[in-house]
């Protein structure tokens, strides 16, 4: 299938800024990647503006002062920008590990211009078309936020300058707002660390924000936002709510009584261990039960400090956890557990495409009956959010076809075969890298892709198709002669899953080995990458990401967990109207009538 000639509408663009208050150590880039992935899987493109790690800029200033005989602002600006350059590269690495396509751009690569003193300049221009062009190949652009290119070299933007960069990017790139990720979940009437009953604002006008934020948001950024009509949001990692700064009257927000989400994790293999690491990285947000495994002693010897393991299902599910994460795989115990978890009133997150494909209707019925959430985005696509994309566009009759490379293991193996490797050697390498299971037949024979395609069909067309009824072509029947013939034609062979609805309403579904022209987006996928082409009546959409391996799959699982947590947080919110009168008083505009 070739993309439609009709141009797709520009996707929503989000500007996210991560300051040093949330980038305290290298481990924090993974947490920032979670926040970015939340936006990309909602169909947004993201510009992530980053500061240096906490204290790194101060350390560079100190080193510069110690080495230099006298202050030289231009040289110091060249030195201290290194913290931002390092931070942007680390963010790019974290995103790529999670399966999120990203490009890292330095200021000179964007023509990000600035004027003023070397250590307190203002941004004056950006080559927007040059920046936006990178979204043709990536979902995220990472930019260092503390400096620009002055007439005579790099200049920095003063304390908090990353806030200003985010605001200016929103203006120049046409984003609806700049979302500043801080270590607090908004702007408060007072410092919440000192005043326990301080109240969070839902919204503020620019003047009041400058007055009450007390440096939380750089003054230059607030003034620039007001002059340019840019809305600023101040938010915390993982939160659905924020303080919105714009041309609005101040308003106190709801109080969110957030408690740790009680999580039971079933399985500690490649994906389960990745999910476990993400959960442990947020100790205030999750309380983890003993992890269910086959051999508790073996896992205890290699697990994280303080992590508990058990072979007893009752212990793993003790104290009625809020949410169960199933990463065991297979259709035996996992299948029965998935139904009992929902029946017993717990939310369920799973990466098990076989169970979802077999029991799609029953699991959704149980979730609806118990009023619980069922999430399984990791079952299809890994880091490529195809199910979320289909849910956004699959109004009745909206989707004409979906096809894609949906098994990262096979894509990796086919790449090796194209390079001349033997099938057995390619499989062994995929197993060593954690892409293929010990028994790879489900991947090789197309069963895994058929499970995924059946789930795609449900989301795209609302039709039930048994995976066993989908025609499949196995890699085991791929001859060296066929591979050579494809190479001679300057084509690339891929395992492609296809589903489409004909004019007569009949659904066509198959898993095939298809020779593709090299300019086809699916032909360009490498190693464990997944990619999907969604054909709509007047446009086509393309979704891409890493589809196999620990971190891309764990990223999708964790995103489902956090989605559920945000939904639960919002149900516990206490509206501002139910709070003491003094909270409402704090929200009034200066001079507003108290009657």
C-alpha positions in Angstrom: 0.0 0.0 0.0 1.3 3.4 -0.9 0.5 6.5 1.3 -2.3 8.7 0.1 -1.3 11.8 -1.9 -3.4 14.0 0.3 -1.3 15.6 3.0 -2.0 14.7 6.6 -2.9 17.5 8.9 -0.1 18.7 11.1 0.0 16.8 14.4 -0.3 18.6 17.6 3.0 19.9 18.9 3.9 20.0 22.6 6.8 21.9 24.1 8.0 20.2 27.3 10.7 21.7 29.4 12.7 19.6 32.0 14.7 21.7 34.4 17.5 20.7 36.8 14.9 20.4 39.6 13.7 17.1 37.9 17.0 16.1 36.3 19.0 15.4 39.4 20.9 12.3 38.2 21.3 10.2 35.1 18.5 8.0 36.3 16.0 10.9 35.9 16.2 10.8 32.1 14.2 7.6 32.1 11.5 9.4 34.2 11.5 12.3 31.7 11.2 9.8 28.9 8.0 8.4 30.5 6.5 11.9 30.4 7.5 12.5 26.8 6.1 9.1 25.7 2.7 10.0 27.3 2.5 12.8 24.7 3.9 10.9 21.7 1.5 8.0 22.2 -1.4 10.6 22.3 -0.3 11.5 18.7 1.7 14.6 19.5 5.1 15.6 18.3 7.3 16.9 21.1 10.1 19.4 21.5 11.9 18.5 24.8 13.9 21.4 26.1 16.4 20.3 28.8 18.5 21.9 31.4 21.8 20.6 32.7 21.8 18.1 35.5 21.3 19.6 39.0 24.4 21.6 40.2 26.3 21.0 37.0 26.0 24.5 35.7 27.2 25.9 39.1 30.1 23.4 39.0 31.1 24.6 35.6 31.0 28.2 36.7 33.3 27.3 39.6 35.7 25.5 37.4 35.8 28.4 35.0 36.5 30.8 37.8 39.2 28.6 39.2 41.0 28.2 35.9 40.6 31.7 34.5 42.7 34.5 35.9 39.9 36.9 35.6 36.2 36.8 34.7 35.7 36.4 30.9 32.0 36.1 30.3 32.2 35.0 26.7 34.5 32.1 27.6 32.4 31.2 30.6 29.3 31.0 28.3 31.2 28.6 26.1 32.0 26.5 29.1 28.7 26.4 31.0 26.8 25.5 27.8 28.5 22.1 28.0 26.2 21.0 30.7 23.2 21.5 28.5 24.8 19.8 25.5 25.5 16.7 27.7 22.0 16.7 29.1 20.4 16.8 25.6 22.5 13.9 24.4 21.6 11.9 27.5 17.9 12.6 27.0 18.2 11.4 23.4 19.9 8.2 24.5 17.1 7.6 27.1 14.4 8.1 24.5 16.0 5.8 22.0 16.4 3.1 24.6 12.7 3.3 25.3 11.9 2.9 21.6 11.0 6.5 21.0 12.4 8.0 17.8 14.3 11.2 18.7 16.6 13.7 17.2 19.0 15.9 19.3 19.6 19.4 17.9 22.2 21.9 19.1 21.3 25.7 18.8 23.5 26.1 15.7 21.6 23.3 13.9 18.4 25.2 14.5 19.7 28.7 13.9 18.6 29.6 17.4 19.8 33.2 17.6 20.3 35.4 20.7 21.5 38.9 21.5 22.6 40.5 24.7 25.3 40.0 27.3 27.1 36.7 27.2 25.6 35.4 30.5 22.1 37.0 30.3 21.0 37.2 26.7 17.6 37.0 25.0 16.5 34.8 22.2 15.7 36.6 18.9 15.1 34.0 16.2 14.8 30.3 15.2 14.7 28.6 11.8 11.3 26.9 12.4 11.1 25.1 9.1 14.5 23.5 9.8 13.3 22.3 13.2 10.0 21.0 12.0 11.6 19.1 9.1 13.1 16.7 11.6 9.6 15.5 12.6 9.5 13.6 9.3 11.9 11.1 10.8 11.4 11.5 14.6 8.6 12.0 17.1 10.8 14.0 19.5 13.3 16.8 19.1 15.6 17.4 22.1 17.1 20.8 22.5 19.5 22.3 25.1 17.7 25.2 26.7 20.2 27.5 28.4 21.9 29.1 25.4 21.7 30.4 21.9 24.0 31.6 19.2 25.0 35.2 19.6 26.8 37.4 17.0 30.2 36.4 18.3 29.5 32.9 19.6 27.4 31.1 22.2 25.6 33.1 24.9 23.6 31.9 27.9 20.1 33.1 28.9 20.5 33.7 32.6 19.2 31.7 35.5 16.1 29.8 34.6 16.8 30.5 30.9 15.4 27.1 29.8 11.9 28.4 30.7 12.4 31.2 28.2 13.6 28.8 25.5 10.4 26.7 26.0 8.2 29.8 25.7 10.0 31.1 22.6 9.9 27.6 20.9 6.1 27.5 21.5 5.7 30.9 19.9 8.0 30.2 16.9 6.8 26.6 16.2 3.1 27.3 16.7 2.5 25.1 19.8 -0.6 25.8 21.9 1.5 26.1 25.1 4.8 25.5 26.8 4.6 22.9 29.6 7.3 23.4 32.3 8.0 20.2 34.2 9.1 21.1 37.7 9.5 19.4 41.1 6.1 20.7 42.2 2.8 20.1 40.5 2.0 23.8 39.9 2.1 27.3 41.4 0.9 27.6 45.0 -0.4 30.4 47.2 2.8 29.8 49.3 5.8 27.5 49.3 4.1 24.0 49.9 7.4 22.8 51.4 7.1 25.4 54.2 3.3 25.9 54.4 1.4 22.6 54.5 -2.0 24.2 53.8 -0.8 26.2 50.7 -3.2 25.8 47.8 -2.4 25.1 44.2 -3.7 27.4 41.5 -5.5 25.9 38.5 -4.8 29.1 36.6 -3.2 32.5 36.9 -2.8 35.6 34.8 0.7 36.6 33.9 1.1 39.5 36.4 -0.2 37.4 39.3 2.1 34.5 38.2 5.1 36.7 38.3 4.1 37.8 41.8 3.3 34.5 43.4 5.7 32.1 41.6 8.7 33.4 43.6 11.2 32.4 40.9 9.6 29.0 40.2 9.1 30.3 36.6 11.7 32.7 35.2 10.4 36.3 35.1 11.8 36.8 31.6 9.8 33.8 30.5 6.6 35.1 32.0 7.0 38.5 30.4 7.8 37.0 27.0 4.8 34.7 27.2 2.5 37.7 28.0 3.9 39.7 25.1 3.6 36.8 22.7 0.3 35.4 23.9 1.9 32.0 24.9 0.2 29.9 27.6 2.6 28.4 30.2 1.7 25.3 32.2 3.6 24.4 35.3 3.3 20.7 36.1 5.1 17.7 37.8 6.2 14.4 36.3 3.3 12.0 35.8 0.5 14.4 36.8 -2.5 15.1 34.6 -3.1 18.5 36.1 -1.1 21.7 36.0 -1.2 25.5 36.8 -2.1 27.3 33.6 -0.7 30.8 33.2 -2.4 33.0 30.6 -4.9 35.7 30.0 -7.2 34.3 32.7 -8.4 35.2 36.2 -6.7 33.4 39.0 -8.4 30.3 40.3 -7.6 27.8 43.1 -7.5 24.2 41.9 -8.8 21.0 43.4 -6.7 19.2 46.1 -5.5 15.8 44.9 -5.2 13.3 47.8 -2.7 11.0 46.1 -1.6 7.8 47.8 0.9 5.2 46.4 -0.7 2.9 43.9 -0.5 -0.7 45.2 0.9 -2.9 42.4 1.3 -6.6 42.0 3.8 -7.7 39.4 3.5 -11.2 38.0 6.7 -12.2 36.2 10.3 -10.9 36.3 11.7 -11.9 32.9 13.1 -9.4 30.5 10.0 -7.2 30.4 8.9 -7.7 34.0 12.4 -6.7 35.2 12.2 -3.5 33.2 8.8 -2.7 34.6 10.0 -3.4 38.1 12.9 -1.0 37.6 10.5 1.8 36.5 8.3 1.2 39.5 11.2 1.2 42.0 12.4 4.5 40.5 9.3 6.2 41.8 9.2 5.1 45.5 6.6 7.7 46.5 4.1 6.8 43.8 4.0 3.0 43.9 4.0 0.3 46.6 5.1 -3.0 45.1 4.0 -6.4 46.4 6.4 -9.4 46.3 7.0 -10.2 42.6 5.6 -13.6 41.5 8.4 -15.8 39.9 9.1 -19.5 39.5 12.3 -19.5 41.5 12.3 -16.8 44.2 15.9 -17.6 45.4 17.4 -17.2 41.9 15.7 -13.8 41.4 16.6 -12.6 44.9 20.2 -13.2 44.1 20.1 -10.8 41.1 17.2 -8.5 41.9 17.3 -4.9 43.2 18.1 -4.3 46.9 14.9 -4.5 49.0 12.9 -6.1 46.2 11.0 -9.2 47.4 10.1 -12.3 45.3 7.6 -15.1 45.9 6.5 -18.3 44.3 3.1 -18.0 46.0 0.4 -16.3 44.0 -1.6 -15.5 47.2 1.4 -13.6 48.6 1.9 -11.8 45.3 -1.8 -10.7 45.4 -2.0 -10.1 49.1 -3.8 -7.1 50.6 -6.0 -6.5 47.4 -3.6 -4.5 45.2 -5.1 -1.7 43.1 -3.5 -3.0 39.9 -2.0 -6.2 38.6 0.7 -6.2 35.9 1.0 -9.5 34.0 4.3 -10.1 32.2 4.5 -13.9 32.5 3.3 -14.6 28.9 1.7 -17.7 27.6 -1.9 -18.8 27.6 -2.0 -21.1 30.6 -1.8 -19.5 34.0 -1.7 -16.0 32.6 -5.0 -16.5 30.8 -6.9 -17.6 33.9 -5.3 -14.9 36.1 -6.2 -12.1 33.7 -9.9 -12.9 34.1 -9.8 -13.5 37.9 -7.9 -10.3 38.5 -10.6 -8.2 36.8 -13.4 -10.3 38.4 -11.9 -9.7 41.8 -11.9 -5.9 41.3 -8.3 -5.1 40.4 -7.1 -3.1 37.4 -5.1 -5.1 34.9 -2.1 -4.1 32.7 -0.7 -6.8 30.5 1.7 -7.3 27.6 0.2 -10.7 26.7 -1.0 -10.4 23.1 -2.0 -14.1 22.9 -4.4 -13.7 25.9 -5.9 -10.4 24.6 -6.4 -12.0 21.2 -8.1 -15.0 22.6 -10.2 -13.3 25.3 -10.7 -9.8 24.0 -14.5 -9.7 24.5 -14.5 -11.5 27.9 -11.8 -9.4 29.4 -13.5 -6.2 28.3 -16.8 -7.4 29.7 -15.2 -8.2 33.1 -13.5 -4.8 33.2 -16.8 -3.1 32.5 -18.7 -5.2 35.0 -16.2 -4.5 37.8 -15.6 -0.8 36.9 -11.9 -1.5 36.4 -9.4 -0.5 33.8 -7.9 -2.9 31.3 -4.8 -1.8 29.4 -2.6 -3.7 27.0 -0.8 -1.2 24.7 2.5 -3.2 25.0 0.8 -6.2 23.4 1.1 -4.6 20.0 3.9 -2.4 18.7 6.0 -2.0 21.8 7.2 1.6 21.6 5.1 2.2 18.5 1.6 3.3 19.8 -0.5 1.8 17.1 -3.5 0.9 19.3 -3.7 4.5 20.6 -3.6 5.8 17.1 -6.3 3.5 15.9 -8.5 4.5 18.9 -8.2 8.1 17.9 -9.2 7.6 14.2 -11.4 4.5 14.1 -14.8 6.1 13.9 -17.2 4.0 12.0 -15.9 3.6 8.5 -12.8 5.8 9.0 -10.1 3.2 8.7 -9.6 1.6 5.2 -6.6 -0.6 6.0 -3.8 -1.1 8.4 -0.5 -2.9 7.5 2.8 -3.0 9.2 5.9 -4.7 10.4 4.6 -5.8 13.8 7.1 -8.4 14.9 10.5 -6.9 15.9 12.1 -10.3 16.2 11.3 -11.2 12.6 12.4 -7.8 11.4 15.8 -8.3 13.1 16.1 -11.8 11.7 15.2 -10.8 8.2 17.8 -8.1 8.3 20.4 -10.6 9.3 19.3 -13.0 6.5 19.6 -10.1 4.0 23.2 -9.7 5.1 23.9 -13.4 4.4 23.4 -15.0 7.8 21.9 -18.4 8.2 18.5 -18.6 9.8 19.7 -20.5 12.9 22.5 -18.0 13.5 20.1 -15.0 13.1 17.7 -16.6 15.6 20.5 -17.3 18.1 21.6 -13.7 17.9 18.0 -12.4 18.4 17.7 -14.7 21.5 21.0 -13.4 22.9 19.8 -9.8 22.6 16.5 -10.6 24.3 14.3 -10.1 21.2 13.4 -13.8 20.6 12.0 -16.4 23.1 13.7 -19.7 23.8 11.2 -21.2 21.5 11.1 -18.8 18.5 8.4 -20.6 16.5 5.7 -18.2 17.4 7.7 -15.4 15.8 9.1 -17.3 12.9 5.8 -18.9 11.9 3.8 -15.7 12.1 1.6 -16.7 15.1 2.8 -13.7 17.2 2.1 -11.3 14.3 -1.3 -12.9 13.8 -2.2 -12.4 17.5 -1.2 -8.7 17.1 -3.1 -8.3 13.8 -6.3 -9.7 15.4 -6.1 -7.0 18.1 -5.4 -4.3 15.5 -8.5 -5.5 13.6 -10.6 -5.1 16.8 -9.4 -1.5 17.3 -9.6 -0.6 13.6 -12.8 -2.3 12.5 -14.5 -3.7 15.6 -14.5 -7.1 14.1 -13.5 -10.4 15.8 -11.1 -12.5 13.8 -9.6 -15.6 15.3 -5.8 -15.5 14.9 -5.9 -19.1 13.8 -8.0 -18.0 10.8 -5.4 -15.5 9.6 -3.2 -16.8 6.7 0.5 -16.9 7.7 3.7 -17.3 5.9 6.7 -18.6 7.8 10.3 -17.5 7.7 11.3 -21.1 7.7 10.2 -21.4 4.1 12.2 -18.5 2.9 14.8 -19.7 0.5 18.2 -18.2 -0.3 17.1 -18.0 -3.9 14.2 -15.8 -3.0 16.3 -13.6 -0.8 18.8 -13.2 -3.7 16.0 -12.4 -6.2 14.7 -9.7 -3.9 18.1 -8.2 -3.5 18.7 -8.3 -7.2 15.6 -6.2 -7.7 16.9 -3.6 -5.1 14.0 -4.5 -2.8 13.8 -5.4 0.9 11.8 -8.4 2.2 9.7 -7.9 5.3 7.1 -9.8 7.3 4.0 -7.6 6.8 0.7 -8.0 8.5 -2.2 -6.6 6.5 -5.9 -6.0 7.2 -8.5 -4.1 5.1 -12.2 -3.9 4.7 -13.6 -4.4 1.2 -16.5 -2.6 -0.4 -18.7 -5.7 0.4 -17.8 -5.4 4.1 -15.5 -8.5 4.0 -12.3 -8.3 6.0 -9.0 -9.3 4.4 -6.3 -10.3 6.9 -2.9 -12.0 6.3 0.7 -12.3 7.5 3.0 -12.5 4.5 6.7 -12.1 3.5 6.6 -9.2 1.0 9.2 -7.6 -1.1 9.1 -3.8 -0.7 10.6 -1.0 -2.6 13.4 0.7 -0.6 11.5 4.0 -0.4 8.5 2.3 1.4 8.5 3.5 5.0 8.2 -0.2 6.2 11.3 -1.1 4.1 13.4 1.4 6.1 12.7 -0.3 9.5 15.8 -1.7 11.0 16.5 -4.4 13.7 13.7 -4.6 16.2 11.7 -1.6 14.9 8.0 -1.8 14.2 6.1 0.4 11.8 2.5 0.8 10.7 0.7 2.5 7.8 -2.9 3.4 8.6 -4.9 4.3 5.5 -7.9 6.7 6.0 -10.3 8.0 3.3 -8.2 11.1 2.6 -4.8 10.6 4.2 -2.4 8.0 5.6 -0.7 7.9 9.0 2.6 6.3 9.9 3.5 5.1 13.4 7.0 3.9 14.2 8.9 2.7 17.2 11.0 -0.2 18.6 8.8 -3.2 18.9 10.8 -5.8 20.8 13.3 -5.9 23.8 13.0 -5.0 27.4 12.9 -1.3 27.4 10.5 -0.4 24.6 8.0 -3.0 25.9 8.5 -2.0 29.5 7.9 1.6 28.5 4.5 0.8 27.0 3.6 -1.2 30.1 4.6 1.5 32.5 2.7 4.1 30.4 -0.4 2.1 30.9 0.2 1.9 34.7 0.7 5.7 34.9 -2.4 6.3 32.8 -4.5 4.4 35.3 -2.8 6.1 38.2 -3.6 9.6 36.7 -7.2 8.5 36.3 -7.4 7.4 39.9 -5.7 10.6 41.1 -8.4 12.7 39.4 -11.2 10.7 41.1 -9.8 11.6 44.5 -9.6 15.3 43.8 -11.5 17.6 46.3 -12.9 20.6 44.5 -11.8 24.1 45.6 -15.4 25.0 46.4 -15.4 22.6 49.3 -12.4 24.2 50.9 -12.1 26.9 53.5 -13.1 30.4 52.4 -9.5 31.7 52.7 -8.5 29.5 49.8 -11.1 31.3 47.6 -9.9 34.6 49.0 -6.3 33.8 47.9 -7.5 33.2 44.4 -9.2 36.6 44.0 -7.7 39.2 41.7 -6.2 42.2 43.4 -9.0 44.7 44.0 -11.7 42.2 43.3 -15.0 42.8 45.3 -15.2 40.5 48.2 -19.0 40.3 48.1 
